[in-house]
């Protein structure tokens, strides 16, 4: 074995490939064939989308686990530990299992170099192939058509929604991005879209591919109920009195409805009752998605890092009881719609505590300050040498009636969360 410890494997994988992100399936498919893992014996659910795919994955994982099925999940990125990316029975896999899988991938790849994400994807598939699973939920990393997980043919393919993000890889319009995300659809297999206004490219791809397309408000729908719950409807199903998912925000009901449509598509093989689905919704958990904790004052962790997710964050903040003062701890990647993100929450923020991320793709703190000042010349902005120092200063400044919002990137939230454990 090349390395004995997980951290050594991960550090080496960061240097193995010449490009941090390289879309394409050839290298991954060749290594998967060599490993003998191209034909999974379990049901595969694949989840793509600009936002919401992590929530949908967690909801499906929770419900299938509650139903007694042997369920696995592959997600990215992680917040605190790499092991969060690969879960079996809602539990993170152990270091030893990961190292053994990395070793097998390393041996099988021969002369092919693999990106960090490709290495991890193959390791997850290798681990899942050795377990008696009923279903595995794969969250797409970037796009869909050329993402590493797409070497598998999904039994159910989901696109949560389509917004503008990762434009340098996926294109600068919803039409181009919709085409890329629809690339996980397969002939004769269910394809679910939770976007209220799906771009024509997604509809065309589904039609050209021969996928069985299910659209929200056409083939399935949901409605909030007066007593606080919600209902889910298809032409053959009417589930009422469902609990709101244990995830904050109205948007999560839409994510849950999209997940329930996926359940219905696999109903013959993996039946789930209303009662079990309801319990699974109450048990779902997902760190870093409007995660509220008390730490002297209220602290909100949110990985919002594009315009659509920032708009949801702003809406959620508006719904809370006003705080005496709200501090933002913020750092972002340079390829994001920075002014869109800031503008979506600007009216809810009194002071900005900003820094740079530990990433070559980080936006400089001075540039971030310029964006904030461009939107609000009177904004109070303080620059710090690290997110940790920005967080500690905000925490020292905040009173019990204040609120701190940590957002802008998975990396931003992860750095502050790591100080909480």
N, C-alpha and C positions, 0 to 999 in steps of 0.2 A: 504493500500500500504506500502511495506517495507520501501521505501525511497521516498522522495519528489523531490530530485534533481538528475539530470543526473550524475554528478560527483560522488555522493555517490553510485549509482547503479554500475557504472563502477569500482570503487575501490573495492566494495564487490565482483563483479564477478571475479576479479583477484585472489581472495582468495578462491573461492567456490570449485574449483576442484583441486585434488591432483597433476594433471599433466597439464602443460601449453599447451601441444599439445598431444592429444590422438585421433588417427584416428579410425574411426568406426561409424556406422550409427545407431546402436540399440537404444541408449539413445535418440538421436535426433528424430528418427522416432516415438518412443513411445510418446514423448511429443507432436510432431506434430499431431499424431492421437488424442491425448487428446484435443488438441486445435481445431481440425476439419479443418486443413489446408493442408491436404495431397493431395488434388485434386484441384490445382489452375484452375481457369476458364479462365485465360489469357494464351497466348503463352509464353513458357519458352525457352530462349536461354541461354545455359551454355557455358562458355568460360574457358578453361584450357590452360596450357602451361607454359614453363619455363620463357619466356619473351614475351612481346607483348600483353598479355591478357588484361592488363589495357587499352592499346591503342584501341584494338578491341572493348572492352566494351564501351569506350567513343565514338568511331565512330558510333557504332550501336545506342547508346543512342541519339546522335546528329541528325542522319539521321531520325530516327523514330519520334523524337520530331518535326523536321522540316516538316515531312510529315503529322503532325497533329494527330498522334496516342498518346494515353495515355500510356506513357512509364515510367517504373521504372528501377532502377539499384541498384545492391548490389555489393560492392567492398570492398577490404581490402588490406593493412591496410590504415589508414587515415594519413594525414600529420599534420593538425592543430586542427581539431575538429572531434570528433567521428561521428557527424552527416553527415560528408562527405561520410560515408559508405553506407548510405541509401538515395537514391534520388528518387523523383517523379517529373516528368516534368522538369528534369534537376535542380531541387532545393533540397537542403538538407532538410530533415525532421526536424521538430521542436523538442525541448527537451520534451515538454509535450506528444507528440505522442510517442516518444521513451520510456518515463517512463511508460506510460500506457501499451505499448506492453511488456516491461520488467515485469510489474506486472502480466500480463496474463500468460507469460511464467513461472514465478515463481510459480504461483498457479498450473499450469498444470504439472509441473515437479515432484511434490510430493517428494518422497524420492530420486529421481535421481539427482546427481550432474551433472553440465554441465560446460564445459570449457568456457572461455571468448568468443572464436570464435563461439562455438555452441549456446551460449545464444544470441549473436548478430544475427546469422543466423536465428534462430527461430523468433526473434523480427522482422526482415525484412519480413519474410514470413507472420507473423501475420499482420503487417501493410499493406502489399500488398493485403492480402485476403479481406480486408475491402474496397478496392478501386475499382472503375470501370476501371481496366486496360485493355489495348489491348495486351501488351507484357512487360515482365520483363527480364532483362539481369542479370544473376548471374555470377560473377567472382569466379572461384574456388579458395579457399584459399591455399590448399596444395595438390598436386597430382591430385586426381579426384575420383578414385574408392571408397575410404573411406572418402572423404571429406564431411562435413556436408551438403553442398548444394545438394549432389547427392541423397538425399532422394526423390528428384523430378525427374521425367522422362522428360528429355529435348525434346522439339519439334525439336530443332536443337542443336547439340553438336559440339563445336569447340575446336580443339587443335592447338594453334598458332604455337608452335615449341617445340622441346625437347632438353634440354641441361642438364648438370650435376649441380644439385642444390638440397638441402635438401636430400643428399644421405643417411643420417642416418635413414630417414623414407621411402624413395622411392627406395633405392638401388643405387649402385655405377656405373651402366652402363646405356647407353641410352636405351638398351633393357628393363631393369627392369622398368625404369622411363616411357618409352613409354607404357608399359602394364598398369601402374597405371593411367596415364592420359587418356588412352582410355576407362577407366572404366566408363566414362560418356556417352558412346555410348549406344543406345537402338535399339532394333529390329524394323526394318521397318522405322526408323527415319533417317533423314539426319545427317551425321557425316562428318565434314570438317576438313582437316588437311593442315595447311599452311607451314609445314616443307618440304623443298626441298628433304630431304632424310629421310623419316619416317622409324623408326626401324621396323623390321619384326614383333615384338610383337604387335605393334599397328595395322598393317595390319591384323594379325591373329585374334586379338580380334574383329575387325570389322567384319571379315568374320564369325567367330564363333557365334557372337551375331546376325548377320543378319542385321546390320546397312547398310544404303545407303551411302557408302563412296565416298567423293569427294576430290580428291587430286590436289594440285597445280601443274601446268604444265602438267596435264593429263586431268582433268575434268574442270578446269578453269585456266586462265593465265592472266598475265598483262604485259604491256610494257610501258617504258618511251617514250614519244614523243619528237621530236626535239624542238617543241615550248615551252617546259617546263611542259606540262601536262602529262597525261598517259591514257592508254586505258585498258579496262577490257573485257575479252572474255570468253564465254562458247560456247558449240555447238549450242545454240539457241539464243545467245545474243552477241551483239557487241557494247559496249559503248566506244565512243572516246571522246577526249577533256575533260577528267575529271581533276579537279584541284588537285594538291598535297594536302594531308591533312594538316591542320593547326597545325602540329606537326613536329618537326625538324628531319631530317635524311631520307636517302633513304629507310631505313628499314620500314618506315611508309607506303610506297606505298604497300609493301607486306601485311602489316597488314590490310590496307584498302581493298585490293583485297579479302582477306579472309573474311572480314566483308561483302563485296558485295555479295559473294557467299552465305552467310547466308541469306541475303535479298532475293535472288532468290529462295531459298528453301521455303520461306514463302510467295512467291509472290501471290499465290492464295488467301490467307487470309489477307495479309497486303501488298498490292501493293505499290511500290515506283517507281517514274519516274526517268529518268536520271537527269532531272533538279533539282529535290528535293535532290537526292543523292549528286549531285555536291555542292549544297548549304550547305548541312549538313557537308560535308567534310571541307568546308571553316570555319565552325562555331565551330568545335570540339576544346575543350580545355582540358588540362590535366596537372596539376601542377607536377613539379618535374621530368619531362622527358625532359632532355636537355632544361630546362627552362632558358632563357637568360634575364637578367635584367641589367640595369645600376644603379650602386650605388657607384658613384665616379669612379669606373672602371667597366669593364664588369664582371658580376658574372654569373656562370652557375651552376644551381642546377640539379643534376641527381641522381636518386635513384639506379643507377647501383650497384648491390651487388653480382653478379656472373660473371663467365668468359665471357659468351656470351654478356651480357649487357655491361660489361667493354670494350669489343672489339668494340662494337658500339660507346661507348663514345669516345674511342681513335680515331676511324675513323672520327667521327664528329669534334673532336678537330683539326685534321689534315686539315680539309676542311676550317677552319676559317682563317682569316687574322692573321698572327703571332702577338703575344703580346710581349711587351718588357720583361716581366717576368711573369711566370705562377705559382701561388701558389695553392697547393692542401690542402683542409681541409678534413681530412679523419678519419673515425672510422668505424670499421666493426665488425660483429659477428664472433665468434670463429669457427663456423662450415662452413665457406666459404673457397673457394679456394683463399686464401689471396694473394699468390705470383702470381697467374694467373691474379687476378684483378689489382694488382700493375703493373705487366709486360705489361698489355695491354695499359697502359697510361703513363708508366714511361718516355718515350722519350719526352713527351709533358709537363712534370712537372719540374720546376726549384727548388722549395722548398716545403717541406712537413710539414704541421702543423697538428699534430695528437693528438688524445686523445682516451678516452674510452667512450662507450655508457652507458646510464642509463638502463642497462639490465644485468641480471645475465649471459646472453649468450655472453656478450661483450668480444672481444679479448683484452687482456691487451696492454696498449700503448707501454710498453717495448718490448713485443713480436712483435707488429706491426712494431716497429722501426727495429727490427732484420730482419724481412722479407724484408723491404725496403733496408737495408744495404746489405743483401745477394745478392740482384739483382744489386745494384749499391753502392759499398763501398764508393764512393765519394758523395753520395746524401746528401743534406742539410736537416736535419730532426730536428724538434723542437717538444717537448712533452709538452702538456698543461693539466691542471687538468679537463678541460671540453671542449666540442666542442664549446661552446659559447666563451670561452676565446681564443681558437685557431682561431676562426673566427674573433674576434675583433682585435687580433694581426695581422692577415693577412691583414685585411682591413686597419689598420693603416700603415702597411708597403707598401701596394700597391700604385702605382701611377696611373694617369689617363690612361696610356697606358698599364697597367698591366691587368691580368686576374686572377680571383679566381674560382676554380672549387671545389664545395662542393659535395661529393659523398661517396658511400660505404654502405649506408643503408637508408631505409626510416627514421629511427630515426636520422641519421646524418642530413639529409636535413630538417626534421621537426624542429629540434632544432634551426637551423640557420634561417629558414623561420619565426619561431615564433618571432624572434627579428626584423623582417622587418614590422610587423603589429602593 
